[in-house]
Amino acid sequence: MSDVSAVSSAYSSYTYSTSYTDNPSSVLDKDDFLQMLITKLKYQDPLDPADDDFAGDLAQYSTLEQLQNLNDQMEEMSGNFTTMNENIVGLMTMENTTQSLALVGKSVTIEYENDDGVTEKVKGIVDSIKFVDGTPKIVIDGIEYNLSDITQVSS
C-alpha cells in the first residue's frame, strides 16, 4: 500500500498552470511526459515490473516527440512558403512593369467593359505608363487602362 501512496504523492506534487485552459493541447509537452515517465519508473514495484506497460509508454513518448518535430518542420515550411509567395509577387510586378514600359509609343487595341457593362474597343498609341498601387497601367489619350485589357499590339 505504501507504493501506491508514493506514486500518488509523486503525481499529486506535479503542478500545472491554469493559464493553459484556453489551449488544452499545450498543457503538457514531451519534457513533461518524460518527467512523468521517470517518476512512474522511480516508484514502480521492482518485484512486479510487468504491471507497468513501459514499452507502451516509450512508444507514446516517441510518437509525441515525432509529432512535435513534425509540427516544428511544418511551421518552418510555412515561413518558407510565405517568403516564396512574396518573391513570386515581386517578380510578377517586375515582369508587368517591364512589359508595360515596352509598350510606350506602340499602337494597341484595348477591349474593356465600361460602367454600364458594355464592352468597348479603343485603339491608340500608348502615351505613358502610370503606376496605381504598384500596378502599371497604360495611358492612352489621358485615360488609364489595365494591361490585361490589351488585345493587340502593333508597332
N, C-alpha and C positions, 0 to 999 in steps of 0.2 A: 504494500500500500504506500510505502514511502516513495517508491519510484514514481508512482502516479502523481503524488503531490509535488515532487521535484519538477517533473515535466510541466505540470500545471502552473507552478510558480514561475518557471522559466518563461513560459508563453505569456503569462499574465504580466511579467515585467517588461515585455515588449510594448512600447507606447507608440502611438501614431497620432498624427496631427489631424484635427477635424477640418483643416483648411482644404483638404483634398476631396471633400464630399462632392464638389461640383464636377470633378473628373475622376470617377472611380477607377479608371484604368491606370491612373498614375499613383495609386496608393502604395503599391509595392513594386520595386524593381528587382532586377536579378541579384543585386547585392543583398537586399532584404531576404529574398528567397534562400540564398546561400547561407545567410546568418541563421535563419530558422532551421535549415537542414543540419547545420553544425550543432545547434542547440539540441535538436532531436537526437542526433547521434551521441552527443555528450551524455544524455540521460537515458539512453536505451538500456535494456536489461542485457548484460553480456552473456547471461546463461540462456537467453531465449531471443537471439537476434533475428530469427526468422519471422517474428511477428511484424517487424517493420519492412516495408517494401522499399528498400534502399535503391534498388535498380530503377524502380518506377520514379522515385524522387529525383534521381540523377537524370533520367530521361526528360522529366519535366523541366529541370533546370537547363538542360541542353537546349530544349525546344524554346524556352523563354529567351535564352541568350541569342539563339539564331534569329528569332523574331525581332529582337531589339536591334541586332546588327543589320537585318534586312530593312528595318524602318529607318535606321541611320543612313543606309545607302540610298533609299528612296528619297529621303529629304535632300541629300546631296545632288541626286539626279534632277530633282525638281528645280533646284537652283541653277543647274547647268542648262536645263531647257528654257528657263526664263531668260538667261543670258543669250542663248542661241536665238530665241524669238526676237529679242531686241536687236541683235545683229542682222537678222533677216529683214526686219522692218527698215533698218538703216540702209541696207543695200538696195531695197526696193525703192526707197526715196531717192537715193543717188541715181539709180537707173532711170527713174521717171524724170529727174532733173536733167540728166544728160540727153534723154530723148527729146524733151521739150525744147532745150536750147538748140538742138539741131534743126528744129522746125522754123526758127526765126527767118523770115524772108521767103519762106516756101508758101505755095498755094495749097490750101487744104479745103476739104469738104467736111462739114460738120452736120450731124443729124442729132437732134435733141428734142425732148418733149418740153413744150412751153408750160406755163402755169395752168392752162386750160386742158392739158393732157393731149394736145395735138402735136404730132411730130413735124418739126420744121427742119428745113435743109438750108444751110448757109455755105456759100463759097467765098473765100477771101484769102488775103495774104496775112500771115502771122506777123503782127507788128512787134510784139514783145511777149515776155513771159512774166507772169505775176505769181508770187507765192502767197497763198492763203492758208494759214495754219500749217505751214511747212509743205503744203501740196502745190505743185506747179500747175498753173492754169495758163492756157494760151489766150492771147488778146488779139482780137480782130476788130478793127474799127471801134476800139474802145470798149468792146464787150468781152467779158471773160467766158471761156468755155473749158470744160473738162477734157483732159487728154483722151479719156475713154469715149468721147463723142466724135472723135475723128474717124471718118470712114474712108477718106482718100487723101493722099499727099502727092503733089506734083511739084516739079521744080520751076 
